[in-house]
Amino acid sequence: MKLKFFYLFVLSINFILAQQPEKPTSGEIYQNLKALNFLGSVLYIAAHPDDENTRLISYLSNQVHANTAYLSLTRGDGGQNLIGPEIGAALGLIRTHELLEARKIDGGQQFFTRAIDFGYSKTPDETLSIWNKDKVLADVVWTIRNFKPDVIINRFDHRTSGSTHGHHTASALLSVEAFDKASDKNQFPEQLQFTKTWQPKRLFFNTSWWFFGSKENFEKANKSNLISVDIGQFNPLLGLSINEIAANSRTQHKSQGFGSTGTRGQQIEYLEFLKGTKPQKEAIFGGINTTWTRLENGQQIANILKPLEQSFDFNEPWRIVPQLLKARDLINQINDNHWRKLKLKQINLLIKQCLGLFLEAKTSTETAYPGQNISIDIELINRSPIQVQLKSIFIENENIGFRKELRLNKTFKHELKYQIPKTTEFTSPYWLKQPANKGLYQVNSQQIIGQPTSNEAIEIRYNLSINGEEISYKKPLVFKTNSPIDGEVYDYFKIIPQVNLSFSAPQLSFNQPETKIVNLTIKANKTIKDAVLEFNNCDSWTIYPSKIDIKTLNSGESQHIELKVKASNISESCDLKPVLKSKTENFQKHINTIDYKHIGQLHIVEDSKLRFNKFNIKVPSKKVAYINGAGSSIPENLSAIGINVDRFNINEITTKKLKNYDVVITGLRLYNIESNIDIKQALFENFVANGGHLIIQYNTNRSLKTNQFKPLNFNISRDRVTDETAKMEILEPQHPIINQPNKITTLDFENWVQERGLYFADKWSESFTPIFSLNDANETPKKGALIIGEFGKGHVTYSGISFFRQLPANVEGAYKLLTNLIAL
């Protein structure tokens, strides 16, 4: 398997999709020359996507020119999603690619461990127990041994157990431990067949006033062990301040609502020295040799490359190519394998950029299956007078020939036919190919652990001779098209199954022994003949038809099959799994497509299945208006059990429209993301006064767009209960929502997932009644998870209970509780 290492040093000012070709300015090329002459690396470590300090990463990469990377221990699977309905592993994939887009802007690289973000954790002990500490520690050591940082910087303090997110503290604890163990050959020796031990020079904690509780406390604190760095510098080559670059990078975390505005002027970052050799002159790399002389015979390379910073011609950057080629020959002779590989990669890229060398293999086919024939368009151009010859082109391991002199500004184009190798794997995240446990993804290959994504679908290698020196460049095959609106559009080229079996919904829920209809679409990506569609046996469920003959389904065609499903008589679940059987092979895959403009189209290829759920829930005849907030499938979940729900955006809500509904449910974090929520609260107040029920789902206590909730006010805290098995003490056993129309018992709080709830209320008006008391171990009881108040003829409810996780997970007790709220 090919590994993807993201050694990126080009700042992308235009925020474009991953496969867009680089088109660096002379200023950016000069930045890369400076980076070539800096021999120092720094690894930033934290727990989640968006934990990283993009200001410091941008500074280290673009101003210091260090080889910079971010190690996020998780992919953010347990977070919330502000842009769509994806949660869990699908959200983790989105956030993985948001990190990659961020790194392309700030110039860093990106790595991960196998740890799963399982939601908020209150202690590092709990976190490390669920993750499997030894395995995640091994992954941190593995990253250190491969990346070989001189400096490690922790985002979080390893000494704050229990006072912050357990994942945060755990990331720092693992970093501190790995700092020493990475150099010990007796620690994780199985890694040493692929890499070597490494001892970083020093370890810092990236502190700030926030960690001291207030700016006043920070001003009074002893700073003798801190170094300060002004990262607010302006980079004229890029036309941006470091803070502006960092803001553009942070804005890529769109699923978390982290759009940022750049600032200008002085910005001080503080680093607390923790371990290793103390820095000299209050500099991150102070006392560490970051010049070519750190390598044997490195002075010879420096003698060639360092003067190029003075002689660089911004109008004709190709003029330094002959000297770069001389230096490249010496770099090839470096004994240190790590620096030889890294600096060859950098100098090869720099040569390509100085030549204005454009190398592209594109296809107008966005996807293809193993064994499919596709057309590939090759385009090459040398925009310099330097002699460049194309010696050969390889697609994967197949030599497709070509010998061609690439003359100044003369485009070479060629169209060819290519068959995708039949053994090519589907394009799908490598960490999702095996079932995960609660805290850790299962990845068998040591060599791909930590890499951000799977290998490229198809890789092209261009073998060139530049002034007589042979250099190879590898680039992925890309999908490219032209949009009448966006112009040139690039995206990932993806390998897909020959047949895609897709249900119209991921699950089908029943509330009585009824019959429902669901559609299954068979999309043939290659022609299928004489096949039969069959299903596994769900004992107490009836599926009709249970077998379908498919005589011929031509490539590109789809067949839509209507299935009638009669529910089981008992409350249970079953996974219906289709398989299309031909004479030579079976097809059972489904493509889960995730498509957002800022990250492109992504695929998760998995076995096709439809979850059946039979509940025993009494449903009221109430009409519900659901006002969209952050992404959630709650309206669809409620509709599936027979509740009448309509979705609206906040701007669609009027007094007249609300008269048609009995209940209004506000979407997740609506009061955090809708700037005009105060205007709409007047409508809510009138709705409740006239007998309606307003159910407000959780909001965070930061960045609220209102100073007061209406018609009844309450205060949102950061209280939460992360133990999904925590006891739910019923404070008001006679309250209607405990009894009508469904009786709520302790059994209804079994089989919950990830958490009980979050952002509970801690203060409320006298009109509210708390319904439950609950707490995590060793904590005081919390009564603000669900509060219900009367106003006028109606009711107001605030709920921190995580219905948005429980309903998609088919937790019947959560369905019953929310149904009772709707019935009130």
Rosetta blueprint (number, residue, H / E / L):
1 M L
2 K L
3 L L
4 K L
5 F L
6 F L
7 Y L
8 L L
9 F L
10 V L
11 L L
12 S L
13 I L
14 N L
15 F L
16 I L
17 L L
18 A L
19 Q L
20 Q L
21 P L
22 E L
23 K L
24 P L
25 T L
26 S H
27 G H
28 E H
29 I H
30 Y H
31 Q H
32 N H
33 L H
34 K H
35 A H
36 L H
37 N L
38 F L
39 L L
40 G L
41 S E
42 V E
43 L E
44 Y E
45 I E
46 A E
47 A L
48 H L
49 P L
50 D L
51 D L
52 E L
53 N L
54 T H
55 R H
56 L H
57 I H
58 S H
59 Y H
60 L H
61 S H
62 N H
63 Q L
64 V L
65 H L
66 A L
67 N E
68 T E
69 A E
70 Y E
71 L E
72 S E
73 L L
74 T L
75 R L
76 G L
77 D L
78 G L
79 G L
80 Q L
81 N L
82 L L
83 I L
84 G L
85 P L
86 E L
87 I L
88 G L
89 A H
90 A H
91 L H
92 G H
93 L H
94 I H
95 R H
96 T H
97 H H
98 E H
99 L H
100 L H
101 E H
102 A H
103 R H
104 K H
105 I H
106 D H
107 G L
108 G L
109 Q E
110 Q E
111 F E
112 F E
113 T L
114 R L
115 A E
116 I L
117 D L
118 F L
119 G L
120 Y L
121 S L
122 K L
123 T L
124 P H
125 D H
126 E H
127 T H
128 L H
129 S H
130 I H
131 W H
132 N L
133 K H
134 D H
135 K H
136 V H
137 L H
138 A H
139 D H
140 V H
141 V H
142 W H
143 T H
144 I H
145 R H
146 N H
147 F H
148 K L
149 P L
150 D L
151 V E
152 I E
153 I E
154 N E
155 R L
156 F L
157 D L
158 H L
159 R L
160 T L
161 S L
162 G L
163 S L
164 T L
165 H L
166 G H
167 H H
168 H H
169 T H
170 A H
171 S H
172 A H
173 L H
174 L H
175 S H
176 V H
177 E H
178 A H
179 F H
180 D H
181 K H
182 A L
183 S L
184 D L
185 K L
186 N L
187 Q L
188 F L
189 P H
190 E H
191 Q H
192 L H
193 Q H
194 F L
195 T L
196 K L
197 T L
198 W L
199 Q L
200 P L
201 K L
202 R E
203 L E
204 F E
205 F E
206 N E
207 T E
208 S L
209 W H
210 W H
211 F H
212 F H
213 G L
214 S L
215 K H
216 E H
217 N H
218 F H
219 E H
220 K H
221 A L
222 N L
223 K L
224 S L
225 N L
226 L E
227 I E
228 S E
229 V E
230 D E
231 I L
232 G L
233 Q L
234 F E
235 N E
236 P L
237 L L
238 L L
239 G L
240 L E
241 S E
242 I H
243 N H
244 E H
245 I H
246 A H
247 A H
248 N H
249 S H
250 R H
251 T L
252 Q L
253 H L
254 K H
255 S H
256 Q H
257 G L
258 F L
259 G L
260 S L
261 T L
262 G L
263 T L
264 R L
265 G L
266 Q L
267 Q L
268 I E
269 E E
270 Y E
271 L E
272 E E
273 F E
274 L E
275 K E
276 G E
277 T L
278 K L
279 P L
280 Q L
281 K L
282 E L
283 A L
284 I L
285 F L
286 G L
287 G L
288 I L
289 N L
290 T L
291 T L
292 W H
293 T H
294 R H
295 L L
296 E L
297 N L
298 G H
299 Q H
300 Q H
301 I H
302 A H
303 N H
304 I H
305 L H
306 K L
307 P L
308 L H
309 E H
310 Q H
311 S H
312 F L
313 D L
314 F L
315 N L
316 E L
317 P H
318 W H
319 R H
320 I H
321 V H
322 P H
323 Q H
324 L H
325 L H
326 K H
327 A H
328 R H
329 D H
330 L H
331 I H
332 N L
333 Q L
334 I L
335 N L
336 D L
337 N H
338 H H
339 W H
340 R H
341 K H
342 L H
343 K H
344 L H
345 K H
346 Q H
347 I H
348 N H
349 L H
350 L H
351 I H
352 K H
353 Q H
354 C H
355 L H
356 G L
357 L L
358 F E
359 L E
360 E E
361 A E
362 K E
363 T E
364 S L
365 T L
366 E L
367 T E
368 A E
369 Y L
370 P L
371 G L
372 Q L
373 N E
374 I E
375 S E
376 I E
377 D E
378 I E
379 E E
380 L E
381 I E
382 N E
383 R L
384 S L
385 P L
386 I L
387 Q L
388 V E
389 Q E
390 L E
391 K E
392 S E
393 I E
394 F E
395 I E
396 E L
397 N L
398 E E
399 N E
400 I L
401 G L
402 F L
403 R L
404 K E
405 E E
406 L E
407 R L
408 L E
409 N L
410 K L
411 T L
412 F E
413 K E
414 H E
415 E E
416 L E
417 K E
418 Y E
419 Q E
420 I L
421 P L
422 K L
423 T L
424 T L
425 E L
426 F L
427 T L
428 S L
429 P L
430 Y H
431 W H
432 L H
433 K L
434 Q L
435 P L
436 A L
437 N L
438 K L
439 G L
440 L E
441 Y L
442 Q L
443 V L
444 N L
445 S L
446 Q H
447 Q H
448 I H
449 I L
450 G L
451 Q L
452 P L
453 T L
454 S L
455 N L
456 E L
457 A L
458 I L
459 E E
460 I E
461 R E
462 Y E
463 N E
464 L E
465 S E
466 I E
467 N L
468 G L
469 E E
470 E E
471 I E
472 S E
473 Y E
474 K E
475 K E
476 P E
477 L L
478 V E
479 F E
480 K E
481 T E
482 N E
483 S E
484 P L
485 I L
486 D L
487 G E
488 E E
489 V E
490 Y E
491 D E
492 Y E
493 F L
494 K E
495 I E
496 I L
497 P L
498 Q L
499 V E
500 N E
501 L E
502 S E
503 F E
504 S L
505 A L
506 P L
507 Q E
508 L E
509 S E
510 F E
511 N L
512 Q L
513 P L
514 E L
515 T E
516 K E
517 I E
518 V E
519 N E
520 L E
521 T E
522 I E
523 K E
524 A E
525 N L
526 K L
527 T L
528 I E
529 K E
530 D E
531 A E
532 V E
533 L E
534 E E
535 F E
536 N L
537 N L
538 C L
539 D L
540 S L
541 W L
542 T E
543 I E
544 Y E
545 P L
546 S L
547 K E
548 I E
549 D E
550 I E
551 K E
552 T E
553 L E
554 N L
555 S L
556 G L
557 E L
558 S E
559 Q E
560 H E
561 I E
562 E E
563 L E
564 K E
565 V E
566 K E
567 A L
568 S L
569 N L
570 I L
571 S L
572 E L
573 S E
574 C E
575 D E
576 L E
577 K L
578 P E
579 V E
580 L E
581 K E
582 S L
583 K L
584 T L
585 E L
586 N E
587 F E
588 Q L
589 K E
590 H E
591 I E
592 N E
593 T E
594 I E
595 D E
596 Y E
597 K L
598 H L
599 I L
600 G E
601 Q E
602 L E
603 H E
604 I E
605 V E
606 E E
607 D E
608 S L
609 K L
610 L E
611 R E
612 F E
613 N E
614 K E
615 F L
616 N L
617 I L
618 K L
619 V L
620 P L
621 S L
622 K L
623 K E
624 V E
625 A E
626 Y E
627 I E
628 N L
629 G L
630 A E
631 G L
632 S L
633 S L
634 I H
635 P H
636 E H
637 N H
638 L H
639 S H
640 A H
641 I L
642 G L
643 I L
644 N E
645 V E
646 D E
647 R E
648 F E
649 N L
650 I H
651 N H
652 E H
653 I L
654 T L
655 T H
656 K H
657 K H
658 L H
659 K L
660 N L
661 Y L
662 D L
663 V E
664 V E
665 I E
666 T E
667 G L
668 L E
669 R L
670 L H
671 Y H
672 N H
673 I H
674 E L
675 S L
676 N L
677 I H
678 D H
679 I H
680 K H
681 Q H
682 A H
683 L H
684 F H
685 E H
686 N H
687 F H
688 V H
689 A H
690 N L
691 G L
692 G L
693 H E
694 L E
695 I E
696 I E
697 Q E
698 Y L
699 N L
700 T L
701 N L
702 R L
703 S L
704 L L
705 K L
706 T L
707 N L
708 Q L
709 F L
710 K L
711 P L
712 L L
713 N L
714 F E
715 N E
716 I E
717 S L
718 R L
719 D L
720 R E
721 V E
722 T L
723 D L
724 E L
725 T L
726 A L
727 K L
728 M L
729 E E
730 I E
731 L L
732 E L
733 P L
734 Q L
735 H L
736 P H
737 I H
738 I H
739 N H
740 Q L
741 P L
742 N L
743 K L
744 I L
745 T L
746 T H
747 L H
748 D H
749 F H
750 E L
751 N L
752 W L
753 V L
754 Q L
755 E L
756 R L
757 G E
758 L E
759 Y L
760 F L
761 A E
762 D E
763 K E
764 W E
765 S L
766 E L
767 S L
768 F E
769 T E
770 P E
771 I L
772 F E
773 S E
774 L E
775 N L
776 D L
777 A L
778 N L
779 E L
780 T L
781 P L
782 K E
783 K L
784 G L
785 A L
786 L E
787 I E
788 I E
789 G E
790 E E
791 F E
792 G L
793 K L
794 G E
795 H E
796 V E
797 T E
798 Y E
799 S E
800 G L
801 I E
802 S L
803 F H
804 F H
805 R H
806 Q H
807 L L
808 P L
809 A L
810 N L
811 V L
812 E H
813 G H
814 A H
815 Y H
816 K H
817 L H
818 L H
819 T H
820 N H
821 L H
822 I H
823 A H
824 L L
